[in-house]
Amino acid sequence: MVPPVSAAQPLDAPRAFLDVSCSVLGRPWRDRCADPALQADAVTMVQAHALPDLLARVLAGRGVRPAGAEAHLNPRLRDLMPDPDCLVDMGAATERLARAVTDRERVAIFGDYDVDGAASAALLAAYLRGLGLEVQIHIPDRITEGYGPNVAAVTALHEAGATLLVTVDCGTSGHAPLEAAAALGLDVIVLDHHGAPEHLPSARALVNPNRLDDLSGLGHLCAAGVVFLTLVALNRRLRGDGLPPDRLPDLTQSLDLVALATVADVVPLTGLNRAFVVQGLKVMRGRGRLGLAALLDAASLAEPPEAWHLGYLLGPRINAGGRIGDAGLGARLLTTGDAAEAARIAAELDRLNRERQAIEALAVAAAEAEMDHALGLDPDCPVLVTASADWHPGVVGLIAARLKERFGRPAFAFAIRPDGTATGSGRSISGADLGHAVRGAVEAGLALKGGGHAMAAGVTLPGPDVARFRDHLREALASTVAQARAVEALLVDGTVNAGGVTAERVRMIQRAGPYGAAAPEPTFVLPRHRIVDAGIVGNGHVRARLRSRDGQAIGAIAFRAAQGPLGQAILSGIGRELHVAGTLSVDSWRGAERAQVRICDLAHFD
């Protein structure tokens, strides 16, 4: 039975794709290229560039104009690279770094405990070590130190002989630690991308495209992207100072780290970021970085890595160290030149990731049950906030992500610590700026510290009671969440038949990738396909087999869907014809390739 429509459709709402106004997941389906202008762009690309119709529609649906089709399909980094000096404070940063190189100073790098922080620290450390400098990396412990620089760590780095401290993927809000560094005579450079407060901490240079006075338009970069641009500028500075070009590190070989961080930090995969990922994947496939090669092996990835592997296979394993183990493992893996050490660290991260998955599963089950009850009492609640003393602080971000996915609204999860404080992490939906709301809570005195960006944020509360913070979020985000959910729909790129989903066609569609944030993976509908078999596999996944009316069949899977409405609809729909929506992929097994559908929604039809 088709679920009832929860709200009347606006009179001017575009026509539903295949007349699906309310799917199994309660949303309408819309044609991503419903706009006549987009349809015209697709036709022009077919005619002018001899592109397949399906690929042209995918490109048009992601804002690619006919004149830019060739550049999009074959992005060149040099065509998209900005002048790094367009970033505020870049000149001061490179001047101080160049002096450190000339004077052979000892440099300390303070990073974040996530993938972006580890990759950024490894990127900068490898460059400086390549020029003969002594470099120490410090990644804070999530539980004992928390996010960002702290006075104790800064003091220890100074006592170890550092004269220059560079914070990467953190530091923009670190007033007290940076003041302590200045008092010790330690120069500080901040290379960050997180949302910035109006009043910035004192530093020799603070390079952050999201500081309020920066007009570079590069706010979509992750921290590793900012570090890469800084090294491009530093290379130029050192050449100007007379350093022979053959002594300078080859920055193109570090693009694997930039690609990894860009995908894992879920920044928009458009423009420069997209070029970073395309070129970085080429470097990664060469397996020149021992740590990444070892991690690919630990993840049992036999095929050449694609963008989604960075987000779903490599990223979680590197993050596992910062979540429940040694936070420095990721940076050490990405900087080691010892194959045996790389294999050892990769194996440990793989083990920690399995442990993290078990911890997460129990916590998510409890959080989902609580939110099911809460939404039963208040179905229009704009933001979900939950807390528990039983949760590990390292998995609260994952809990928030699962709640956001399941209930389609921003979510925050908190771990209540033994000292009574609450450490939380949140995930948001498009259109609701969570980082801005969290910074407002800090400024209002509701939180000890916090920050982030539109889609993700972290915060520490002074006590276990999260009610005031929850009320602040609901007031700050109510209108934007309501607007975002009112227009929520599954955007469809076209229709395909089971027999037409081949490995060759999937690779053709992948030419418009890589896909990710702001460049969604294409979604296609298999109309009127019968579910001939279905069952639960793995960790709550639902595997199925679909057959078209002309007898063609294809395998399909819905990840983590077994207990939700999508999985239940698949399992109960055996023998029935349905419209099946999903993305297309190629599954490699023992040297054989099979195209398959990753189901994201279903719809009944009259």
CORPE-V829254 format. One record per helix or strand of 3 or more residues. SS is the DSSP state (H for helix, E for strand). FROM is the first residue (numbers start at 1). TO is the last residue. If there is no record, write none. Layout:
BEGIN
SS;FROM;TO
SS;FROM;TO
END
This chain:
BEGIN
H;17;19
E;28;31
H;36;49
H;53;61
H;66;73
H;77;80
H;84;86
H;90;102
E;107;111
H;115;130
E;135;139
H;151;159
E;164;168
H;175;183
E;187;192
E;205;208
H;223;240
H;245;247
H;251;264
H;271;285
H;290;298
H;307;324
H;329;335
H;339;377
E;383;388
H;393;407
E;410;416
E;422;427
H;434;443
E;449;452
E;456;461
H;467;486
E;489;492
H;498;500
H;503;510
E;524;537
E;541;547
E;553;558
H;565;572
E;577;589
E;592;603
END
